Amino acid sequence: MPVTEDVQRVARAMLKEFESLMSAIVDRVWQTVPPYSTLLLERADLADRIRENVHNVIVCLLEDREPTADELARCARNGERRALQGVSHAAVIQSFRIAERTLSEEFTSWCARMQVKPANARAGRVTMIELLDRLERSMLDAYMAMQQQISASNLLTEPTLFSRLAIGSPIVRLQ
C-alpha cells in the first residue's frame, strides 16, 4: 500500500525533530538492554547505529520506498560488529524491538498531533514496522553468519592447540 501524503508529512516533521527522537530511543535501549552497557560497547556506537536505522526508516517512509542495497549492507555490517563484540543474539533482537516500540509510539503520537486520518496512520505504522523488519533481518542474517564463522574458527583452533600441547610444540601467540 502506498504511503499517503499525510504520513509523508509526519515523516518530514519527525526528521526535523530527529535529535529529540534519537535521544528518547537511545536512552530507552541503553537503559533496558544490559549487555549494551556492560560490554565494551560504547554508547556513541549504539547511538550511531540506532540513528542510522531510524533515519533509514523515516526516509524510506517519506520517499515511499524499500531500503536500498547499501542501507541493508550497513545493517549487515552492524550485525557482524555486534557478533564480534560478543553481544548476545537476544540482546540484538531486544534492542531492535525497544527501538521499534519507541519509534512506533512517537509516530503514533505525531500522527495524532498532525491529525492524520486513523486508517492512514495505521497503514503508515505497518509500513514503518515492515521497513524495520527488513533492516533487522539483514542485521540478524549477518550476525548469525559471523557467529558461525567465530564458532568454526574456535573449533578449528582448539584441536590444533591441544595437539601442539600434547606433542610439546611451542605455542605461538597471535598478535
C-alpha positions as CSV (number, residue, x, y, z in Angstrom):
1,M,0.0,0.0,0.0
2,P,1.5,3.4,-1.0
3,V,2.4,5.8,1.8
4,T,-0.1,8.7,1.9
5,E,0.8,12.4,1.8
6,D,-0.3,13.0,5.4
7,V,2.0,10.2,6.6
8,Q,4.8,11.6,4.5
9,R,4.1,15.0,6.2
10,V,4.6,13.2,9.6
11,A,7.9,11.6,8.4
12,R,9.1,15.1,7.3
13,A,8.2,16.6,10.7
14,M,9.9,13.7,12.5
15,L,13.1,14.3,10.6
16,K,13.0,18.0,11.7
17,E,12.9,16.8,15.3
18,F,15.3,13.9,14.7
19,E,17.7,14.7,17.6
20,S,14.9,14.7,20.2
21,L,13.6,11.4,18.8
22,M,17.0,9.8,18.8
23,S,17.6,10.8,22.4
24,A,14.4,9.1,23.5
25,I,15.2,5.9,21.6
26,V,18.9,5.6,22.5
27,D,18.2,6.3,26.2
28,R,15.5,3.6,26.3
29,V,17.6,0.9,24.5
30,W,20.7,1.8,26.6
31,Q,18.8,1.6,29.9
32,T,16.8,-1.6,29.0
33,V,19.3,-3.9,27.3
34,P,22.0,-4.6,29.9
35,P,24.5,-6.2,27.5
36,Y,25.0,-2.9,25.7
37,S,26.1,-1.0,28.8
38,T,28.1,-3.9,30.3
39,L,30.1,-5.0,27.3
40,L,32.9,-3.0,25.6
41,L,30.2,-1.3,23.5
42,E,30.3,2.5,23.7
43,R,27.1,4.4,24.0
44,A,28.2,6.6,21.0
45,D,28.5,3.4,18.8
46,L,25.0,2.3,19.8
47,A,23.6,5.8,19.2
48,D,25.2,5.9,15.7
49,R,23.8,2.5,14.7
50,I,20.3,3.4,16.0
51,R,20.5,6.8,14.3
52,E,21.3,5.2,11.0
53,N,18.5,2.7,11.2
54,V,15.8,5.1,12.4
55,H,16.9,7.7,9.8
56,N,16.7,5.0,7.1
57,V,13.2,4.0,8.1
58,I,11.9,7.6,8.2
59,V,13.4,8.4,4.9
60,C,12.0,5.3,3.3
61,L,8.6,6.2,4.7
62,L,9.0,9.8,3.4
63,E,10.1,8.6,-0.1
64,D,7.7,5.6,-0.1
65,R,10.4,3.1,-0.9
66,E,12.2,0.0,0.3
67,P,15.7,0.1,1.9
68,T,18.4,0.2,-0.7
69,A,21.1,-2.4,-1.0
70,D,23.6,0.0,0.6
71,E,21.3,0.6,3.6
72,L,20.8,-3.1,4.0
73,A,24.6,-3.7,3.7
74,R,25.3,-1.1,6.5
75,C,22.8,-3.1,8.7
76,A,24.6,-6.3,7.9
77,R,28.0,-4.8,8.9
78,N,26.4,-3.7,12.2
79,G,25.2,-7.3,12.7
80,E,28.8,-8.6,12.1
81,R,30.2,-5.9,14.5
82,R,27.7,-7.0,17.3
83,A,28.7,-10.6,16.9
84,L,32.4,-9.8,17.1
85,Q,31.7,-7.7,20.2
86,G,30.1,-10.7,21.9
87,V,26.6,-9.1,22.2
88,S,24.0,-11.9,22.5
89,H,21.5,-12.7,19.8
90,A,18.7,-12.0,22.3
91,A,20.2,-8.5,23.2
92,V,20.4,-7.6,19.5
93,I,16.7,-8.6,19.0
94,Q,15.6,-6.9,22.2
95,S,17.3,-3.6,21.2
96,F,15.6,-3.6,17.8
97,R,12.2,-4.3,19.5
98,I,12.7,-1.5,22.0
99,A,13.7,0.9,19.3
100,E,10.8,-0.2,17.2
101,R,8.3,0.3,20.0
102,T,9.6,3.7,20.8
103,L,9.6,4.8,17.2
104,S,6.1,3.4,16.8
105,E,4.9,5.3,19.8
106,E,6.4,8.5,18.6
107,F,5.0,8.0,15.1
108,T,1.5,7.4,16.5
109,S,1.8,10.5,18.7
110,W,2.9,12.6,15.8
111,C,0.0,11.3,13.6
112,A,-2.5,12.3,16.3
113,R,-1.0,15.8,16.8
114,M,-0.9,16.3,13.0
115,Q,-4.4,15.0,12.6
116,V,-3.6,12.1,10.2
117,K,-6.6,10.0,9.3
118,P,-6.6,6.9,11.6
119,A,-6.6,4.5,8.7
120,N,-3.6,6.3,7.1
121,A,-1.8,6.4,10.5
122,R,-2.3,2.6,10.9
123,A,-1.1,1.9,7.4
124,G,1.9,4.1,7.9
125,R,2.8,2.4,11.1
126,V,2.5,-1.0,9.5
127,T,4.8,0.1,6.7
128,M,7.3,1.6,9.2
129,I,7.4,-1.7,11.1
130,E,7.9,-3.7,7.8
131,L,10.8,-1.4,6.9
132,L,12.3,-2.0,10.4
133,D,11.9,-5.8,9.9
134,R,13.8,-5.6,6.6
135,L,16.7,-3.8,8.3
136,E,16.6,-6.2,11.3
137,R,16.6,-9.3,9.0
138,S,19.7,-8.0,7.2
139,M,21.4,-7.4,10.5
140,L,20.5,-10.7,12.1
141,D,21.4,-12.7,9.0
142,A,24.9,-11.2,9.1
143,Y,25.1,-11.6,12.8
144,M,24.3,-15.3,12.5
145,A,26.8,-15.8,9.7
146,M,29.6,-14.1,11.8
147,Q,28.6,-16.3,14.8
148,Q,29.0,-19.4,12.6
149,Q,32.5,-18.2,11.5
150,I,33.5,-17.5,15.0
151,S,32.3,-20.9,16.1
152,A,34.1,-22.7,13.2
153,S,37.3,-20.8,13.9
154,N,37.1,-21.8,17.6
155,L,36.5,-25.4,16.7
156,L,39.5,-25.5,14.4
157,T,41.8,-23.7,16.8
158,E,41.1,-25.9,19.9
159,P,42.2,-29.2,18.4
160,T,45.3,-27.6,17.0
161,L,46.2,-26.1,20.3
162,F,45.6,-29.4,22.2
163,S,47.7,-31.3,19.6
164,R,50.6,-28.9,19.9
165,L,50.4,-29.1,23.7
166,A,50.3,-32.9,23.6
167,I,53.4,-33.2,21.5
168,G,55.3,-30.3,23.2
169,S,55.4,-27.9,20.3
170,P,55.8,-24.3,21.1
171,I,52.6,-22.2,21.1
172,V,52.9,-19.1,19.0
173,R,50.7,-16.2,20.3
174,L,48.9,-14.3,17.6
175,Q,49.2,-10.6,17.8
